[in-house]
Amino acid sequence: MARLTALATGLAISLAAAMQPIPALAADFIGVYGADDVICSHQNVQRAIRRGFRHQVTHVPNLPDVDIVDLYGARLTRHEPATFNSPIERRYCHATARLSDGADKSIWFLIEYGQGFAGIGDNVEFCMAGFDRWNVYNANCRVLR
């Protein structure tokens, strides 16, 4: 009889535990994509993009000699949080860059946390369509989209 009571109690506890609501676990960060993002529009990120863009147009042949005058509308397009299998947190962003010749161009960029020089600081990679002469980020910046 004690065995039957223990079995019934264990079954009741298992059934009660199964009836409890369990929060859904997602494979990706749950957030509002396509909205303005504080990190994507941060001044240090924009400064790194402007500095890298200036270096690019100066040292890559056959690029127009323009500067980024303004970066606006920066928004998060994708977020990959750090996990056990992928310990680097990444934010993929999109913004519009106003160039010194008056043109507005889309710019795609990636922020990798803890990937600066010697692992200190963050790394910012960017791509603007028409300025990737060596096709580093694939056609139309597909790698950073």
PESUL-V612244 format. One record per backbone hydrogen bond with DSSP energy under -0.5 kcal/mol. CO is the residue of the C=O (numbers start at 1). NH is the residue of the N-H. Records with the same first field share a line. If there is no record, write none. Layout:
CO=NH, NH
This chain:
1=5
2=6
3=7
4=8
5=9
6=10
7=11
8=12
9=13
10=14
11=15
12=16
13=17
14=18
15=19
16=20
17=20
24=26
29=31
31=33
32=35
35=76
37=41
39=42
42=46
43=47
44=48
45=49
46=50
47=51
48=52
49=53
50=54
51=55
52=56
53=57
54=58
55=59
56=60
59=61
60=63
64=66
67=69, 100
70=98
72=96
74=37
75=94
76=34
78=92
79=29, 81
80=90
86=83
87=89
89=113
90=80
91=111
92=77, 78
93=109
94=75
95=107
96=72
97=99, 105
98=69, 70
99=102
103=99
105=97
106=129
107=95
108=127
109=93
110=112, 125
111=91, 113
112=115, 123
116=119
117=120
119=121
121=116
123=112
125=110
127=108
128=131
131=133
132=135
135=138
137=143
138=141
139=142
141=144, 145
142=145
